Amino acid sequence: MADERIIPVILSGGAGTRLWPLSRSANPKQLHRLGGETTMLQAAALRAADPTLFSAPMVVGSAALADAVEAQLRACGVEPAALILEPTPRNTAAAVALAAVEGGEALMLVMPSDHLVADVEAFRAAVRAGSAAARKGWLVTFGIRPEFAETGYGYIQRAEAIEPGVYRAERFVEKPDRATAERYLSEGCYDWNGGIFLFRADAMRAALERHAPDILEPVEQALAAANRDGNRWTPERSAFERARSESIDHAVMEKAERVGVVPVQMGWSDVGSWDALYAVGPGDAGGNVLRGEVEALDTRRSLVATEGPVVVTIGVEDLIVIATGDAVLVARRGESQRVKDAVELLKSRHSRSH
């Protein structure tokens, strides 16, 4: 009897530069403990570790991080079925194509390794809800029910129901301005795009063949010539480099005909900035989120975190202070999206700092 469980596909290729100086290209945010006792990568694997629903995961990520990824997964008791090691970054469409080409007709759940999900049971319930539509060939995504008029996320508009708890995705929309985001919130049929996808592998391959053959064909060639060493598969570089670099949203999901969305509230955050990490708390009596050896005196509404040196704040408010062994970031809360600009500046001046 065929195994009908879902194959989790964990995308672990991002560098997380908006969380500098903690997150670096050689040690990105998914390898850090930002939401609890486990790293973000471990938390992603564990939320898809129910053996009645999921089989062993596939991880698609950077070849340079293979040892760290494998060590972290084994440390939390997860043995990956495969580590597909990208020889060069090509964005999420190529990463999804790598998994889909290997997936046969299996259901696959694609999820980032660097998001937080507080309510794991709600997450699994949403996956179960989306499974019926996915088995019928729909490409299913998960819409995070918006809690406020966020301008930093893309949105998905829901249309009519196609299965219990699953709706046809009317359209994907880019990050809106404030007025548009407030309208989306009031209309009640828009969800944040959480970047999580459930599909039958052959349905995704067909969609890639129709909408992005310049991604699918190089990926197929790269996998056909891959170096396979146990559960580590490294696609052939020259073929993989020919794949167009684009997100799976733009390459396929926004264009495909049968796309469904499951709205879900599961305590989700993409932790895309230090402000986002502050928002998921928990805060102390002064509204501060403190991590590491920190003394916060007369400090209000601040995020202060350290991986090494003792940090003391006195008489400040609405600050972000992040200290590692070789760098310190100080920013006003609300300005943390500009960290990526600072990283670009550092790349041009100090090669070891990014």
N, C-alpha and C positions, 0 to 999 in steps of 0.2 A: 504494500500500500504506500502510495506516494506521501511524502511528508508535506502536509498542507500548512505548516506553520510559516510565519512571516520571517523573512531574512532581514534583520536590521542592517542598514548600511550607514555607518558613522563617518561623516565627512570631517577630516581632521587636518586640513591643509592650510587654514588661515593663520595669519601672523598676529592679528589682534593689536595692531599698532596704536589704536586709540587708548589702550591701557598701558602705554609706556609710562614709567620705566620698568614695571613689573613684567609686562609681556614683551618679549623680544623675538626676533625671527628664529633664533636658535632655542628659545624656550617660551613658546606662545601661551596665550591665556588658558587654553584648554588643558594644559599640564599643571595648572595651579589650582589651589583650593580657594575658590572665591565665593562659594555658596554653602560651605559646610565642612564636614570631616573628610570628604573625598574630593579629588580633583574634578574639574568639569568633565573631562573625558571619562573618568570612572563613573560619574553620576549618569552620563548619557548611556553608557553600557549597561549599568545596573537597572535603569528604568525600562530597558528592553531585555531583561533577563528572566522574565516569567516563562518557564519552559513549556507551559501549556499554550502559549500564544506565539512565542518566538523561538527560532533556532539560533545557532551560534552566529555572531555578527561578522560582517565584512567591514573592514576599515579602509577607507581611501584617503591617503595622505602623502605627506612628503617623505621621500626616501631618507632624508637627513634625520628624520625623527623616528625612524622605525624602531630602534632599540628602546627609546623612551616610551613609545606607545605600547609596545609589547610588554615591557616591564610593568607599566601601570595597570594594564588590563589583568595580567596574571596576579598582581598584588591584590586585586579585588575579586579574584576567583573567576574571571572571564577568559576563556580560551577562544581567540578569534578563529573563525573558519579560514579567513584569508586576510592578509595585509596587502592591498594593492598600492604599490609605491610609485607615485607619479615622479617621473624623472625631471619634470619641470612644471610649474603651476600653469593650469589652463582653465581656471574658474570652474564653477559648479556643473555646467552642462557636460563637460568632458568627464568630470568625476562621476556624475550619474551614469553617463554612457558606459564607463568602465564596468560599473556594477551590473547594469542592465544586460550588457553583452554576455556576461557570465551567468546570468540568473535564470536562463531557460524560460519557463512559464511561471516561476515562483512569484508570490507576492513579496514585494520589497518595501521596506519603510526607510526612507532616506531622512536623516536628521543631522543637524550640525552637532559637533562635539563641544561647542562652547556656549551653549544656552543653559539657562536655569529653568527647571520645572519643579515647582514646590509641591504640586498635587499629582503624584505619580499615578494614583488610581484614576483620576480624571483623564490623564493622558492615555492610559491603557483603554479606558472606556471609549474614548474618541477613536482610537485605532480600531477597536472592535466594530464601532458604528460605521466606520468607513470601509470596512473589509468587503461587505456585500457589493457595493458599487465598484470597488477596485477589481474584484473577481469577474465582474461583467465587462471589464475593459476601460472603465473610467480612470482617469488620472486624478487622484484625490489629493487635495491639500488641506491644511488645517488652519482655520482662521481664528486668531486670538481675539476674543471678545474685548473691544476697546474699553478701557477704564477712564480715559480722558482724551482730549483732542490732541493726540501726538502728531507732530509734523516730521518726525524722524523715521517713520516706518512707511512702507507701501501698504496699500489697502486692497481688499478683495470685496467686490460687491456680490451679495447673494441674490439668487433668483428663486425659482420654484424648487420644492423638495423633489428629489429623485429616489431617495430611500429614507427610512426613518433616521432623522438626525443628519442627513446629507442633502446638500442643495447644489443646484447647478451654479457654477461660478459665472456670473454675468460678465465681469471684466476685472482685470487687474489695473490698479491705478498707481502712479508714482507718488512719491512723498508729496503731500499737499501743503499749501500754505495754511496759516492759522484759521482763516475764515472757512476754507474748504474742509479742514479737519473737523471743525465744530459742526458744520452741516452734516458731514458723514456720521458724527456721533448722534446728532438729533434724529437723523433718518432711521437709524437702527438696523440697517441692512448691510453695513460695512464692517469688516473685521480686519485687524492687522494681519499682514502676511508674515507668518512665522517661519517660513522656509523649511517646512516639514512636509514630506510627500509620501504617498502610499499608492502603489501601482503594481500591476502585473508586469514582469520584466519584458515580456514580448510586446505588450501594449506601448511601453515607453520606447522600445526599439523602433516600433512602427512610427511613432510620433517623431522621433529623431530622424528617421529616414525621410519622412515627408517634409519636416520643417528645418532640419539642420543636418543634411547629409555631409556637409563639409566638417562636421564634428564627428558624426558616427563612423564614417568610413576610415578616417585616420586612426580612430580608437580601435576599430576592429583589426586593422593592420598591425597596430602596436601590440595588441593582445595576442595576435596570432604568432608574433615573433618574440613574445615576452620571455624573459628569464624567470623560470619558476623554480624556486629553491624552497622546498617544503611548502609552508603556507604563505611565503613571501613571493609575490609576483611583481616583477618590474617590467612594465611595458617598454617596448623598444623606443628609444628616445627620438630618432629622426622622424618616425611615423607619427608619434604622439605630438611632436612639436608642430605638425601641420594642422592639428585640430584648432579651429577658431576658438579664441578665448572669449567666452560669454557665459552669463548666468543661465541656469536652467529655466528661470522665470521668463527671461527675454527670448531664449532660444526656442522653448517649447510651450510652457504653460500658458503664456499669453496668446498663443496662436492655435493651440489644439482645440478640437471641436467638443470633446467630451471631458470636461474638467469639472470636478465636484469639489465642494468645500464643506468641511465639518467645523462648525463653530464650537469653540471650547474655552472654558475658563479653567486654567490649570496652574496659575501662579507662575506665568512664563515671563522671562526677561532674556533678551539677547546679550545683556551686559555689554552693550556696544560702546560704553563710555564710563568714566568714573562717576559721572552723575547718575547713570543707570545703576551702578553698584550701590551708590548711596541710597537710591530709592528703594531697593529691596531690603535694606537694613540688616538686622534690627538695630534701632537706635537706643541710646541711653536716655536718661531723664532730660538731658540738655539737647536732645535731638542729634547727637553725634553718633557716627558709626566708626568704631575704633577696632583696629586689627594690629596685633603684634604688641610690642612693648611701648605703650603710649601712655603719657600722663597729660590729660586735657584739663587745664585749670581755667575756670571762667571762660569756657569755650562753648559755642552754640552752633548747632546745625552744620557740623563739619564732618568730612570724611578724612580720617587720619590713619594711615597704615604704614607699617614698616616691616621689612624682612631682616633687619639687622640692627642698625643703630637705634638707641633709645630716642624717641621723639617727644618733646614737650611743647605744648602750645599754651599760650597765656593771653587771655583777653582778646580772642579773635572769634569771628563768626563767618559762616558761609564760605569756608575754605575747603580746598582739597589739598592734602599734603601726603605725598607718597615717597617713601624712602626705601632704596635697595642698597646693596653693598657698594655700588659705584655711581649712583645717580639719585637726584632728588627732584621731585616735581612739586611746585606750589602754584595753585591756580584758584581763581574764584569759582565757586559753584555756579554752574550754568555756562561755563566757558570750556568745559572739558572736550567738546568736539574739536577744539583747535589743537589738541595734543597731536593729532595726525600731521598738522602743518609743522609743528615743532620737530617731529621725527624726521620729516623730509629735510628740514634745515640741518639737523644733526647728521644725517647721512652725507651731506655735502661737506661737512666740516670735521666730523669725528667718527670714523668708520666703526669704532668699537662700541659706540653708544646706542645703536639701534637694534 
